[in-house]
């Protein structure tokens, strides 16, 4: 690498080299960074909204940060697990390219090829190192595909469900706080033990229903949620 090059060119070259060696890992981290930036922009939009009351703004920001943080963690774990699962399939000889000879379609031979064992290459491959590149590239492709599947599952199915659970928890807690404040209102004061007076009964009202609003969304947006909204 030329040291005289500008910093941004050197960083791009380093990313390119990392992508060649760890393509699935770079794809995973790129997705996480994009989603984290989206979360920061979403929270910043609520924080900059002057029309929201302070309590409601604090409630929404806490809800979004909690749901977003858990979603990022789940996405990383699923993508990482699926990526390693794909690599293990190749390492154990469970998923191999079709052109690989039958005598090498076992875990022992695959490990010797991937580790470039000199004795194996000399005796079995007759010094030909082409299978090292082919099998290594195949394993990288499988890990990328598996990691992408894990990311899709996390983004479209797992995280929307968990985000909805978290949003429901925060809204139920807010509803419980409002109801407790209503019970301690002047309409229903506590009884004075020295001079007891019967409390004024609170008016009977229908139970409050939990509804979603634009300011306090119940369902976080996701392609999966948008696709299934027609069936709710």
N, C-alpha and C positions, 0 to 999 in steps of 0.2 A: 504494500500500500504506500503510495507517495505521500510523504509527510507534508510536502509543500502545498497540497491541495487544500481548498477551503474546508472549514469544519463540517459544513452541511454535506459536502460530497463524501467526506470520510465516514460520516454517520450513515449515509445511504449505503456505502460500500460494506460497512459492518453489518447493517441489517440484511443486505443481500447474502453475505456469507452465512449469517445466522439462519436465514431462510433456507439455504441449501442444506444445512445440517439438521435443522429442527423446524421443518415446515409446519408441522401440526402444532407445535408449541407457539410459534409466531402467530398462527391463525387464531389460536385460543386467546392469547393476550391481546391481540388487536380487537377481537370482539368484546372482551371485557373492558378495554379502554373506551371504546365507542359507547358502550352501554353506560359506563360510569360518567362520561361527559354528558350523555342524555339526562341522567339522573340529576347531575349538578345544575343543568340548564332548567329542568323542571322545578327543582326546589328554589332556584334563584327567581324564577317567574313568580312563584307564590310569595317569596320574601319581598319582592319589589312591588307587589300589588297593594296599593294604598287603600283600596276600597274594602279590603278584608279587615274585620275587627282583630285586635291583637290576639285574643284568646283563640279565635278560630284559625288565624294564621299559624300560631304556634302548634295547634292541634294537627293541622294538615302537614306542616313541615316535619313534625315528629313521625307522623304516619308514613310519609313518603320516604324519609331516611331509613326507617326501620325496614319497611318492605323492600326498598331498593338494595340495602346492604345484604339482607338475607337472599335476595334474588341473585346478586352478584356471587355470593358464596356458593349457592346451589349450582349456578352455571359453571363456575370454575371446577367444582367437584365432579359434576357429571361429565364435562368435557375431558377432564384429566383422566377419570376412570375409564371412559370409553376409549380414549387414546391409548392408554396402557393395555386395555383389553385387546385392542386390535393388534398391537405389537406382540402380545403373548400368543395370539393365534398363529402368527407366522413363526415365532421362536419355537413353538411346540410342534410345528409341522401340521397344524390343523387346517391352515389356509395357505396354499402355495401356488405359484404360477403354473399354468398347464404345461409349459414347455420344459419344466424341471424334470430330469430323468427320474424314473421310478426308484432306482437304487438310492437316490438321495432324498427321497420324500419321507424323512424321519427326523425326529428332533435332534439326534446326535449329529447327523450330516449337516443339517441346517445351521446348527451352532458353529460347526467347524468352518463352513463357508462364510458365515457372517463375521467370524473372528479372524478370517484369513489364516487359518492354521497352515503353516508351511508344509508339514508332512502330508496333510490331506491334499493340498494343492499340487504337490509334487507327484503323489501316487495316483490320485483319482482324477484330478483335472489336468494333469500333465503340464503344469505351469500356467494354465490358462486362468486368468483372473477375471474374465468377463462375467462369470456367475456371481462374483462378489458384488459388482455394481448392479446387476440385474436383481438379485435378491434383496439387497439393501434398498434399492429404489422401490421395489414392490412393498417392502415393509413400511416405508415412509408413506406410500400411497394408502395402504390399509389404515395406518394410524390417523392420517388426515381424514379419511372417510368416516372412520369410527368417531373421531372427535367432533366432526361436523354433525353427525347424527345425535350425539349427546348434547350438543349446543342447541339443536333444533328442539329436542325434547324438553330441555330446560327452559328455553325461551317461550315456546308456544303452549306447553302443557303444565309443567311443574310450577314455575314461578307465578303464573297468573292465579293458580289455585291457592298457593300460599299467600300471595299478596291480598287476595280477597279475604282470607281468614284473618290476616293482620288488620285489614281495614275494618272488618266486622268487629274485631276485638276493641279497637280504638273507639268506634262509634257507640258500641254498647257501653263502654266505660263512660263516655261523655254523656250518654243518655241517663245512666245511673247517677252521675253527679248532678245533672239537672233535676232529676226526680227527688234526690235528697235535699237539694236546695229548696225545692218547692214545698217539701214537708216541713222545713224549718222557717217558712215564710210567715209574715204577720197574720195570714189567714188561719194559721194553725199554731199559735204560740204555746210554749210549754206551760204546764200548770204550776202556779206559785204555791209551795207547800204551806206558807203562812196564811195567805188569804186566797184559798183556792177558788178559782172561777172556771166555770165550764168553758172549754175552748170552742171557738166558733168553727163549726164543721166546714171543711173545705168543699168547694163545689165539686160535684161528681162530673167527671169528664171521661170521655172515651180514652182508652189507652193510646198513647202516642205510637204511631207506626214509624218504623225506621225506613226512611226514604233517601234516595240518592239525590244530590243536588250538584250543580255545576261547581259550586265552591267547595263541596265536601264529597268527592266521588266515592262511591262504594266499590265499583269495579275499576281496577286499573286497566288502561287500554292495552290490548295485545291483539295480534292478528288472530289468535285462537279465540279470544273473547269476542272480537268483532264478527268472526265467522259463525259462532254459535249463538250470537245474540238474537237471531231470528227464531230460535227454538226455545227461548225462555218464555 
